[in-house]
Amino acid sequence: MLTASSELAEAVVFFNQGQATREMLWSEFEAILDAVVPMMEFANSTAHAVYVRINSKIDVAAAVFFSISYDADGRADNRWNIPLQQLADSSARGPDMGSGPILLACYSQCSIAAQQKNLWDPSMDPKINTFAQLRKVIASNRLGLVFEAEEVAAISAPADFDTTGLQQEISKRYQQKFEQELRSRMAQMMKEQRLRIATLTHQNEESTQVLQHNNLQCVDALRLQIEQRDSCLKVLEQRNQVLKETIVGQNEKIQGQREYFEHKLESRESDGQTSIKSMQDDYKLELEAKVLAATAELKDSLQMRDFELIYRSEQESVLREELTTIQAENQSLIANNGSDLLGSLSDAGLSFVAYHPGAGHITVPVKDIKRYMASKQLYAAETCGVTMGHYQQWLSHYHRPVCAALTSKGDLCGARIAKNMDPREFHVGDDDRCAGHQTSVSRAFSLDGQSLKEC
């Protein structure tokens, strides 16, 4: 189809795992939205695509990085309604893709806040650069775009002109044009760097969240294994206790048999020494055999339980060491990623401000971010010049300004009192008490002040 040179062609390029896989004209994409043509390669998934506008030089003039979901039949979600053309018209400038800075809309640069969640960030990695792939795909012109030739107006010079004046005028215009292009190029480079910082920040946040999720899963799995080991250990201890009780019971049973046979022997002493001796020998042999058999069996059982307990203890120790190592690696990984990111943001001129009651808005230097994240209230207390405990007591009073004294029945007084806005001027026992529960010194000071006012 022949397109006027002043018009822009519209197309959509699909990406899969960072690679451009398919491109089509806008009319073909509209057919997909109308469920006329399915896309089975994206069935049951969400595809990343780019809406592009192409000028007569077959260069990208505008790009919108959006997402679209497909059902099991490869048909586009009928609820999909992203205003791609409106986003392209209202978007900010992006990188130069051959014909000057393009109009760019993505997750980190979206003019319509409600549509940000439906966009995605291009990769600016030198190895996998989305912009480079997009430029290569469009330049190949597999879409078959044809534009009308531009008319070039002939420039004729007057017959009598001043050569020196013309050279000065041309030199002056070229200098102005060069300065303007230099300023434009510098501004464009700054915009590209801001976009790169925004996309890298978003990618780092996503990777950090994935790492935290994976580490939490590993910690949970190890904790579950430790709990299972502890449960097995308790079961073994219970079995060991049962075996000990069994040994005691068998010893008591043997003692009872011993007493029974001794009593039987005593009752048959009149039958003669030979018979008694024979019975005693038989009794001793039988008793020794039973004791040896029971002792051997119990020793084997106890030895097996001891081995199992030692093995469980060693496994538990190894798992605890692995858990400690993973937690340390997790903290180190998060700290390193955070330090690199915070350093980049600080070099870009960004600062970090936090608000805390009593301290107001605090500017936190990059070197103090780790200490601030470790204990925000401690950092705020140090900024106010008070201790952590004093700041927490004042904070409780600040959020709920009532009398903290206890009545004779042991209940909280709870009377409304004036709020103290400065933790440095807050005195426990006075500023958090009503007039009836203040200390004698404070009450006397208040009475003296009142009498002075009356005088």
RAGIBEL-V754357 format. One record per pair of residues at least 12 apart in sequence whose ideal C-beta (glycine too) atoms are under 7 Angstrom apart, sorted by the first residue. I is the first residue (numbers start at 1). J is the second residue. If there is no record, write none. Layout:
BEGIN
I;J + I;J
END
This chain:
BEGIN
1;146 + 2;146 + 2;148 + 3;145 + 3;146 + 3;147 + 4;148 + 5;56 + 5;147 + 5;148 + 5;149 + 5;150 + 8;53 + 8;54 + 8;55 + 8;61 + 9;54 + 9;145 + 10;26 + 10;53 + 11;23 + 11;24 + 11;25 + 11;26 + 11;52 + 11;54 + 11;143 + 12;24 + 12;26 + 12;29 + 12;49 + 12;50 + 12;51 + 13;49 + 13;50 + 13;52 + 13;134 + 13;137 + 14;47 + 14;49 + 15;48 + 15;49 + 18;123 + 18;128 + 19;133 + 20;133 + 20;134 + 20;137 + 23;137 + 23;142 + 23;143 + 25;143 + 32;76 + 33;76 + 33;80 + 35;75 + 35;76 + 38;73 + 38;74 + 38;75 + 39;70 + 39;74 + 40;74 + 42;70 + 42;74 + 43;70 + 43;72 + 43;73 + 43;74 + 44;71 + 44;72 + 45;70 + 46;67 + 46;69 + 47;67 + 47;68 + 47;70 + 48;67 + 48;120 + 49;66 + 49;68 + 50;63 + 50;64 + 50;65 + 50;134 + 51;64 + 51;66 + 51;84 + 51;88 + 52;134 + 52;138 + 53;88 + 54;138 + 54;145 + 55;99 + 56;147 + 56;150 + 57;98 + 57;99 + 58;138 + 58;139 + 58;141 + 58;145 + 59;97 + 59;98 + 59;99 + 60;97 + 60;102 + 60;134 + 60;135 + 60;138 + 61;99 + 61;102 + 61;103 + 62;88 + 62;102 + 62;103 + 63;94 + 63;102 + 63;104 + 63;134 + 64;84 + 64;87 + 64;88 + 64;105 + 65;105 + 65;106 + 65;119 + 65;120 + 65;122 + 66;82 + 66;84 + 66;118 + 66;119 + 67;118 + 67;120 + 68;80 + 82;115 + 82;118 + 87;105 + 87;111 + 87;112 + 87;115 + 88;103 + 88;105 + 90;111 + 91;103 + 91;104 + 91;105 + 91;109 + 91;111 + 92;104 + 92;109 + 93;188 + 93;191 + 94;195 + 95;131 + 95;192 + 96;188 + 97;131 + 97;135 + 98;135 + 101;188 + 105;119 + 106;119 + 106;120 + 106;121 + 106;122 + 107;119 + 107;120 + 107;121 + 107;202 + 108;121 + 108;195 + 108;198 + 108;199 + 108;202 + 109;195 + 109;198 + 121;199 + 121;202 + 121;203 + 122;199 + 124;196 + 124;199 + 197;344 + 197;348 + 201;341 + 204;337 + 204;341 + 208;334 + 208;337 + 211;333 + 215;326 + 215;330 + 218;326 + 219;323 + 219;326 + 219;327 + 222;319 + 222;322 + 222;323 + 225;319 + 226;316 + 226;319 + 226;320 + 229;312 + 229;315 + 229;316 + 232;312 + 233;309 + 233;312 + 236;305 + 236;308 + 236;309 + 239;305 + 240;305 + 243;298 + 243;301 + 243;302 + 247;298 + 250;294 + 254;290 + 254;291 + 258;287 + 261;283 + 265;279 + 265;280 + 335;370 + 342;366 + 342;369 + 343;366 + 346;366 + 351;363 + 352;364 + 352;369 + 356;380 + 357;395 + 357;398 + 358;380 + 358;384 + 358;394 + 358;398 + 358;422 + 358;423 + 359;380 + 359;383 + 359;384 + 362;380 + 362;383 + 377;391 + 377;392 + 384;423 + 384;424 + 385;424 + 386;423 + 386;424 + 390;423 + 391;423 + 393;428 + 394;423 + 394;426 + 397;420 + 397;426 + 397;431 + 397;432 + 398;419 + 401;416 + 401;417 + 401;418 + 401;419 + 402;414 + 402;415 + 402;416 + 402;417 + 403;415 + 403;417 + 403;433 + 403;434 + 403;437 + 404;432 + 404;433 + 405;433 + 405;437 + 413;434 + 413;437 + 415;434 + 417;434 + 430;442
END
